[in-house]
């Protein structure tokens, strides 16, 4: 039986779609100017060669259950021999999890966030589906709120089922500084832009809804200034970015509307730069000056500082600014595989963008200095792995999807969800020479349905971290929510 809360949530979703459909045709009421048309000759090119080497691997220490073949591969032979059912680990161990034993639809999504409130409660937040409503068959819905006081046994304390939280797609974001959790109602194309804002500062186990408004115009991905005062709604299909003032989370206000083919975007610590994963013209990264938005100037103007593309680009997903020993870099990740770069997803396509580290010491001339990729990603190996379970899933397969860092100042590792290859961890203490030091490819569980892919990993989420315990929290679409510990002192 569908309870009243669920009926309300579905009704709100339908209403919000109708509202957003009415409002989405406007150019926004912010008064800002649209971004300048991007010309291909503005892009700087990084040429790595499509058969660049995979990132070197370190040694898998005691307690590991390593892969037996190609880096990142889970072959049919692994499934037949029971190795996939046991899972593969390298310098990792399972601490805890939250998931049903038999999954029908999807039970994990695209983002995992962590927050510790003023009272010391430790919480996790993760969206429960890759595509609403494929989670309903498993009695999952919305964004799960988890009490993580005992990481070995996560406890769900709430489900957020307001419109954006029902289908946040890739937009769930959190500001630790502001105590804000937010998302925009979205889907793989350009979902209605209802933005939900929650206060989590007092009791992270029970978020308080502050507003739900159709001001995002369209939804897919997002960005949030570190201070929690500016939310950016991004929709690559409509090439729109909308900036909202949420300094008063109860009364969001439009600040600016621009036209950029943005997938995800991350904001600099001071709020003055946006690092945009651009999906076309060509695919790559844009550096935007958003200081007038941050300063709340009337009719703010946004200026493009630079643009970069690379010959291994598939679909740029997100670009995260970090500093390592005082030098600024970007950790960027492309999703999926394509035939020739750009926005067309290909089934086991030959071109896998995976991840990279970009030097932005001169922000007008960014340059790729290293890559984060596995042997299964390389063009020369694509035919060999084409018939592995799940490899033919166009929105899965052997490819990258999200990366994250435990801190933006002197991070020593990057953790990436690489779909069939599970959670992969790279040491970046030397950003020009990263090393894969750990991985956790979760035990494959039986599935009631084998479409769009057979039982396999489907690790898609941006992970979160507990550095003091060397834990990484992430979710898998088929497997649920995991707490994984990095072992053998490989997380420096």
C-alpha positions as CSV (number, residue, x, y, z in Angstrom):
1,X,0.0,0.0,0.0
2,X,1.3,3.5,-0.9
3,X,1.4,5.7,2.2
4,X,0.4,9.3,2.4
5,X,4.0,10.6,2.3
6,X,4.6,8.7,-0.9
7,X,1.4,9.9,-2.5
8,X,2.4,13.5,-1.6
9,X,5.8,13.0,-3.0
10,X,4.5,11.7,-6.4
11,X,2.0,14.5,-6.6
12,X,4.7,17.1,-5.8
13,X,6.9,15.6,-8.6
14,X,4.1,15.8,-11.2
15,X,3.1,19.4,-10.2
16,X,6.7,20.5,-10.2
17,X,7.2,19.1,-13.7
18,X,4.2,21.1,-14.9
19,X,5.4,24.3,-13.3
20,X,8.9,23.9,-14.6
21,X,7.6,23.2,-18.1
22,X,5.8,26.5,-18.0
23,X,8.8,28.4,-16.6
24,X,11.5,26.7,-18.5
25,X,11.0,28.5,-21.8
26,X,12.0,31.9,-20.3
27,X,15.5,33.2,-20.3
28,X,15.5,33.6,-16.5
29,X,14.5,36.6,-14.4
30,X,18.0,37.1,-12.9
31,X,18.9,40.0,-15.2
32,X,22.3,38.4,-15.9
33,X,23.8,38.1,-19.4
34,X,24.3,34.9,-21.2
35,X,27.8,33.4,-21.6
36,X,29.6,34.2,-24.8
37,X,29.4,31.6,-27.6
38,X,32.3,29.2,-27.3
39,X,34.4,29.0,-30.4
40,X,36.5,25.9,-30.9
41,X,39.7,28.0,-31.4
42,X,39.4,29.2,-27.8
43,X,40.1,25.6,-26.6
44,X,43.6,24.5,-25.9
45,X,44.3,20.9,-26.9
46,X,46.0,18.3,-24.8
47,X,47.3,15.4,-26.9
48,X,47.8,12.2,-24.9
49,X,47.2,9.7,-27.6
50,X,44.2,7.3,-27.4
51,X,46.4,4.4,-26.3
52,X,48.0,6.1,-23.4
53,X,49.2,3.7,-20.7
54,X,47.0,2.8,-17.7
55,X,47.9,4.3,-14.3
56,X,50.6,2.1,-12.7
57,X,49.4,-0.1,-9.8
58,X,51.0,-0.5,-6.4
59,X,51.3,-3.7,-4.4
60,X,48.2,-5.3,-2.9
61,X,49.2,-6.1,0.7
62,X,48.0,-8.6,3.3
63,X,44.3,-9.3,3.4
64,X,43.8,-8.4,-0.3
65,X,41.8,-10.5,-2.8
66,X,43.2,-9.0,-6.0
67,X,42.1,-9.2,-9.6
68,X,43.5,-12.1,-11.5
69,X,43.8,-10.5,-14.9
70,X,43.7,-7.2,-16.6
71,X,43.5,-4.1,-14.4
72,X,39.9,-3.3,-13.7
73,X,38.4,-6.4,-15.4
74,X,35.7,-8.8,-14.1
75,X,35.5,-11.4,-16.8
76,X,33.0,-14.1,-17.5
77,X,35.6,-16.6,-16.2
78,X,35.6,-14.6,-12.9
79,X,31.9,-15.0,-12.7
80,X,31.9,-18.7,-13.6
81,X,34.6,-19.4,-11.0
82,X,32.8,-17.6,-8.2
83,X,35.5,-14.9,-7.9
84,X,33.0,-12.1,-8.9
85,X,30.6,-13.3,-6.2
86,X,33.4,-13.0,-3.6
87,X,34.5,-9.6,-4.9
88,X,38.0,-8.2,-5.5
89,X,39.9,-6.1,-3.0
90,X,43.3,-4.5,-3.0
91,X,44.3,-2.8,0.3
92,X,40.7,-2.4,1.3
93,X,38.2,-4.1,3.6
94,X,34.5,-3.9,4.0
95,X,33.4,-2.1,7.2
96,X,29.6,-1.9,6.7
97,X,26.8,-1.7,4.2
98,X,23.1,-0.9,3.7
99,X,21.3,-2.7,0.9
100,X,18.8,-5.5,0.3
101,X,20.1,-8.9,-0.5
102,X,18.2,-9.3,-3.8
103,X,17.9,-6.1,-5.9
104,X,15.3,-5.7,-8.5
105,X,15.8,-2.1,-9.8
106,X,18.5,0.3,-8.5
107,X,19.2,1.1,-4.9
108,X,22.1,3.5,-5.2
109,X,22.6,6.7,-7.2
110,X,25.2,9.3,-8.1
111,X,26.3,11.1,-4.9
112,X,27.3,10.2,-1.4
113,X,27.8,13.1,1.0
114,X,29.0,13.3,4.6
115,X,28.3,15.8,7.3
116,X,29.0,16.1,11.0
117,X,26.6,18.5,12.8
118,X,27.1,20.8,15.8
119,X,26.2,18.0,18.2
120,X,28.7,15.6,16.8
121,X,26.3,13.4,14.9
122,X,27.9,11.9,11.8
123,X,25.6,11.4,8.8
124,X,25.7,10.2,5.2
125,X,23.3,11.2,2.4
126,X,22.9,9.3,-0.8
127,X,20.3,9.2,-3.6
128,X,18.6,5.8,-3.9
129,X,18.3,5.5,-7.7
130,X,20.1,6.0,-11.0
131,X,16.8,6.8,-12.7
132,X,13.5,7.4,-10.9
133,X,11.4,5.4,-10.4
134,X,13.5,2.2,-10.9
135,X,14.0,2.2,-7.1
136,X,10.4,1.7,-6.3
137,X,10.5,-2.0,-6.9
138,X,12.9,-2.3,-4.0
139,X,10.8,-0.1,-1.7
140,X,13.4,2.7,-2.0
141,X,12.6,6.3,-2.7
142,X,14.3,9.7,-2.5
143,X,17.5,10.5,-0.7
144,X,18.5,8.3,2.2
145,X,19.7,9.9,5.5
146,X,22.0,7.6,7.4
147,X,23.2,7.8,11.0
148,X,26.8,6.8,10.8
149,X,27.6,6.7,14.5
150,X,28.5,3.0,14.0
151,X,29.9,2.7,10.4
152,X,29.7,-1.0,10.6
153,X,25.9,-0.8,10.9
154,X,24.5,2.3,9.2
155,X,21.0,3.2,10.3
156,X,18.5,5.1,8.1
157,X,16.9,7.9,10.0
158,X,14.9,9.6,7.3
159,X,14.1,9.6,3.6
160,X,13.9,13.0,1.8
161,X,11.0,12.8,-0.7
162,X,10.5,16.4,-1.8
163,X,10.5,16.9,-5.6
164,X,14.2,17.4,-6.2
165,X,15.2,14.7,-3.7
166,X,12.9,12.2,-5.5
167,X,15.0,12.6,-8.7
168,X,18.1,14.6,-8.0
169,X,20.0,12.8,-10.8
170,X,23.6,14.0,-10.4
171,X,22.9,17.2,-8.4
172,X,23.0,16.3,-4.7
173,X,25.5,18.7,-3.1
174,X,26.4,19.6,0.5
175,X,28.2,22.6,2.1
176,X,30.0,21.6,5.3
177,X,30.6,25.3,6.0
178,X,27.0,26.3,5.6
179,X,25.3,23.2,6.9
180,X,23.2,23.0,3.7
181,X,22.1,20.1,1.6
182,X,20.6,20.9,-1.8
183,X,19.6,19.3,-5.2
184,X,17.7,20.2,-8.3
185,X,15.0,18.0,-9.9
186,X,16.6,16.4,-12.9
187,X,17.0,13.5,-15.3
188,X,19.4,12.4,-18.0
189,X,18.0,15.0,-20.4
190,X,16.8,18.3,-18.8
191,X,14.5,17.6,-16.0
192,X,12.4,20.3,-14.3
193,X,14.5,22.7,-12.2
194,X,12.8,22.5,-8.8
195,X,15.5,23.2,-6.2
196,X,15.2,21.8,-2.7
197,X,17.3,23.3,0.1
198,X,17.6,21.6,3.5
199,X,19.2,22.8,6.8
200,X,21.3,19.9,8.3
201,X,23.3,22.0,10.8
202,X,21.3,21.3,13.9
203,X,20.6,17.5,13.6
204,X,22.0,16.0,10.5
205,X,19.9,12.9,11.1
206,X,16.7,14.9,10.5
207,X,17.2,17.5,7.8
208,X,14.8,20.5,7.8
209,X,13.3,21.5,4.5
210,X,13.8,25.3,4.1
211,X,12.5,25.7,0.5
212,X,11.4,24.0,-2.7
213,X,11.1,26.3,-5.6
214,X,11.1,26.0,-9.5
215,X,14.0,28.5,-9.8
216,X,16.6,26.1,-11.3
217,X,14.9,26.3,-14.7
218,X,16.3,22.9,-15.8
219,X,18.1,20.2,-13.8
220,X,20.7,17.5,-14.3
221,X,23.9,18.4,-12.3
222,X,24.8,21.2,-10.0
223,X,27.5,23.2,-8.1
224,X,27.5,24.8,-4.7
225,X,29.9,27.5,-3.4
226,X,31.8,26.2,-0.3
227,X,30.2,28.8,1.9
228,X,26.8,27.3,1.0
229,X,25.3,30.6,-0.2
230,X,25.2,30.1,-4.0
231,X,23.6,27.1,-5.7
232,X,24.3,26.5,-9.4
233,X,21.8,24.4,-11.4
234,X,23.4,23.0,-14.6
235,X,21.7,21.3,-17.6
236,X,24.0,20.1,-20.4
237,X,21.2,19.3,-22.8
238,X,19.9,22.8,-22.7
239,X,23.3,24.4,-22.2
240,X,22.1,26.4,-19.2
241,X,23.5,27.3,-15.8
242,X,21.4,29.2,-13.3
243,X,22.9,30.7,-10.1
244,X,20.7,31.1,-7.1
245,X,21.3,33.0,-3.9
246,X,20.5,30.6,-1.0
247,X,22.1,32.7,1.7
248,X,18.6,32.7,3.2
249,X,17.7,29.1,2.4
250,X,14.0,29.8,3.0
251,X,13.9,32.4,0.2
252,X,16.1,31.5,-2.8
253,X,16.7,34.3,-5.3
254,X,17.9,34.1,-8.9
255,X,21.2,35.8,-9.5
256,X,22.3,34.9,-13.0
257,X,21.4,32.9,-16.1
258,X,24.0,31.8,-18.6
259,X,24.4,29.6,-21.6
260,X,27.2,27.1,-21.3
261,X,27.2,23.4,-22.2
262,X,27.8,22.5,-18.5
263,X,27.7,19.0,-17.1
264,X,28.9,19.4,-13.5
265,X,30.8,22.3,-12.1
266,X,32.8,22.9,-9.0
267,X,33.4,26.3,-7.3
268,X,36.7,27.6,-5.9
269,X,37.1,28.0,-2.2
270,X,36.6,31.8,-2.4
271,X,33.6,31.3,-4.7
272,X,35.2,33.4,-7.5
273,X,35.8,30.7,-10.1
274,X,33.7,28.0,-11.6
275,X,35.4,24.9,-13.1
276,X,32.9,23.6,-15.7
277,X,32.9,20.1,-17.2
278,X,31.8,21.2,-20.7
279,X,30.2,18.5,-22.9
280,X,30.5,20.1,-26.4
281,X,32.2,22.7,-28.6
282,X,34.3,20.5,-28.0
283,X,34.1,18.5,-24.8
284,X,36.5,19.6,-22.1
285,X,36.8,22.1,-19.2
286,X,35.9,25.8,-19.0
287,X,37.3,28.2,-16.3
288,X,34.8,30.9,-15.6
289,X,35.2,34.1,-13.5
290,X,32.0,34.2,-11.4
291,X,33.3,36.7,-8.9
292,X,30.5,39.2,-9.6
293,X,28.0,36.5,-8.7
294,X,29.9,35.8,-5.5
295,X,30.1,39.5,-4.7
296,X,26.3,39.9,-5.4
297,X,26.8,42.7,-7.9
298,X,23.7,43.8,-9.6
299,X,23.4,42.3,-13.1
300,X,26.5,40.2,-12.6
301,X,28.7,39.3,-15.6
302,X,30.5,36.0,-16.1
303,X,33.8,36.0,-18.0
304,X,35.4,32.9,-19.6
305,X,39.1,32.7,-18.6
306,X,40.1,29.6,-20.5
307,X,39.1,26.4,-22.1
308,X,40.8,23.0,-22.5
309,X,40.1,19.8,-24.3
310,X,41.9,16.5,-24.6
311,X,42.0,13.9,-27.3
312,X,40.8,11.1,-25.0
313,X,37.6,13.0,-24.0
314,X,34.4,11.1,-23.7
315,X,31.8,13.0,-21.7
316,X,33.3,15.4,-19.1
317,X,31.5,14.9,-15.8
318,X,33.0,17.1,-13.1
319,X,36.1,19.1,-12.4
320,X,37.3,19.6,-8.8
321,X,39.9,22.3,-7.7
322,X,42.6,21.2,-5.3
323,X,45.9,22.5,-4.2
324,X,48.9,20.3,-3.6
325,X,51.9,21.8,-1.9
326,X,50.6,25.2,-2.7
327,X,50.1,24.6,-6.4
328,X,46.6,24.6,-8.0
329,X,45.3,21.6,-9.9
330,X,42.0,20.2,-11.2
331,X,40.9,16.6,-10.7
332,X,38.6,15.9,-13.7
333,X,36.6,12.8,-14.6
334,X,34.9,11.9,-17.8
335,X,31.9,9.5,-17.9
336,X,31.2,6.5,-20.1
337,X,32.6,5.6,-23.5
338,X,32.1,7.2,-26.9
339,X,33.0,6.4,-30.5
340,X,34.8,9.6,-31.3
341,X,34.5,11.9,-28.3
342,X,31.7,14.3,-27.4
343,X,28.2,13.5,-26.0
344,X,27.2,10.3,-27.8
345,X,27.4,7.3,-25.5
346,X,28.6,4.2,-27.3
347,X,28.2,0.6,-26.2
348,X,31.7,-0.5,-25.2
349,X,32.9,2.5,-27.2
350,X,36.6,2.6,-28.0
351,X,37.2,6.0,-26.4
352,X,37.1,6.2,-22.6
353,X,37.9,9.5,-21.1
354,X,38.4,8.3,-17.5
355,X,40.2,10.8,-15.2
356,X,43.1,13.3,-15.3
357,X,44.9,15.9,-13.3
358,X,45.1,19.4,-14.8
359,X,47.7,22.0,-13.8
360,X,46.0,25.4,-13.5
361,X,49.0,27.4,-12.2
362,X,48.4,29.6,-15.2
363,X,44.6,29.6,-15.3
364,X,44.6,31.1,-18.8
365,X,46.6,28.1,-20.1
366,X,45.5,24.9,-18.2
367,X,47.3,21.7,-19.2
368,X,46.8,18.0,-18.5
369,X,49.8,16.5,-16.6
370,X,48.7,13.0,-15.8
371,X,45.8,10.5,-16.2
372,X,43.8,8.3,-13.9
373,X,42.7,5.3,-15.9
374,X,42.7,1.5,-15.9
375,X,43.9,-1.0,-18.5
376,X,40.3,-1.9,-19.4
377,X,39.8,1.7,-20.5
378,X,42.5,1.7,-23.2
379,X,41.5,1.4,-26.8
380,X,43.7,-1.5,-27.5
381,X,41.9,-3.6,-24.9
382,X,38.3,-2.8,-25.7
383,X,37.7,-5.8,-28.0
384,X,39.1,-8.2,-25.5
385,X,36.7,-7.1,-22.8
386,X,33.6,-6.5,-25.0
387,X,31.8,-9.7,-24.0
388,X,32.3,-9.4,-20.2
389,X,29.1,-9.3,-18.1
390,X,27.8,-5.7,-18.2
391,X,30.4,-4.5,-20.8
392,X,27.6,-3.9,-23.4
393,X,25.6,-1.6,-21.1
394,X,25.9,1.8,-22.8
395,X,25.4,3.7,-19.5
396,X,27.8,1.4,-17.7
397,X,30.5,-0.9,-18.8
398,X,34.2,-0.4,-18.2
399,X,34.4,3.4,-17.8
400,X,34.7,6.2,-15.3
401,X,31.8,8.1,-13.8
402,X,32.7,10.2,-10.6
403,X,35.8,11.0,-8.6
404,X,36.3,12.9,-5.3
405,X,39.0,13.9,-2.9
406,X,39.0,13.8,0.9
407,X,40.1,17.4,1.1
408,X,40.8,20.1,-1.4
409,X,44.0,21.2,0.3
410,X,46.8,18.7,0.0
411,X,44.7,15.6,-0.8
412,X,46.9,12.5,-1.0
413,X,44.3,10.3,-2.7
414,X,41.6,10.5,-5.3
415,X,38.8,7.9,-5.1
416,X,36.8,7.1,-8.3
417,X,33.7,5.1,-9.0
418,X,34.5,3.3,-12.3
419,X,31.3,1.3,-12.8
420,X,32.1,-2.3,-13.6
421,X,35.6,-1.9,-12.0
422,X,34.1,-0.7,-8.7
423,X,35.8,1.8,-6.4
424,X,39.4,2.7,-7.4
425,X,41.8,4.7,-5.3
426,X,44.8,6.6,-6.6
427,X,47.7,8.2,-4.7
428,X,48.3,11.7,-6.0
429,X,51.0,12.9,-3.7
430,X,53.0,13.4,-6.9
431,X,50.2,14.7,-9.1
432,X,52.3,14.2,-12.3
433,X,52.8,10.5,-11.5
434,X,49.7,9.0,-9.8
435,X,49.6,5.4,-8.7
436,X,46.6,3.1,-8.2
437,X,47.0,1.9,-4.6
438,X,43.7,0.3,-3.7
439,X,40.4,-0.9,-5.0
440,X,37.1,-2.4,-3.9
441,X,35.0,-4.2,-6.5
442,X,32.0,-5.3,-4.4
443,X,30.8,-8.9,-4.3
444,X,28.3,-9.4,-7.1
445,X,24.9,-10.3,-5.8
446,X,22.1,-12.1,-7.7
447,X,19.6,-9.9,-9.6
448,X,16.0,-10.5,-10.2
449,X,16.2,-8.7,-13.6
450,X,19.2,-8.8,-15.9
451,X,18.5,-5.7,-17.9
452,X,20.0,-3.3,-18.8
453,X,22.9,-5.4,-17.6
454,X,23.5,-8.8,-15.9
455,X,24.5,-9.0,-12.3
456,X,27.7,-6.9,-11.9
457,X,29.0,-3.8,-10.2
458,X,27.5,-0.5,-11.2
459,X,29.6,1.9,-9.2
460,X,28.5,5.4,-10.3
461,X,28.7,7.7,-7.2
462,X,30.9,10.5,-6.1
463,X,32.3,9.1,-2.8
464,X,32.8,10.7,0.6
465,X,35.6,10.2,3.1
466,X,36.4,9.8,6.8
467,X,40.1,10.5,6.8
468,X,40.6,9.9,10.5
469,X,39.5,6.2,10.0
470,X,40.7,5.9,6.4
471,X,37.1,5.1,5.3
472,X,35.5,5.8,1.9
473,X,31.7,5.8,1.6
474,X,30.2,5.2,-1.8
475,X,27.1,3.6,-3.4
476,X,26.6,1.2,-6.2
477,X,23.4,1.2,-8.3
478,X,22.9,-2.6,-7.9
479,X,24.6,-3.1,-4.5
480,X,23.6,-0.2,-2.3
481,X,25.6,1.8,0.2
482,X,29.1,0.7,1.3
483,X,31.6,1.7,4.0
484,X,35.1,0.7,2.9
485,X,38.4,1.0,4.8
486,X,41.7,1.6,3.1
487,X,44.3,-0.7,4.7
488,X,48.0,-1.4,4.7
489,X,48.9,2.3,5.1
490,X,48.5,3.1,1.4
491,X,46.4,6.2,2.2
492,X,49.2,8.4,3.3
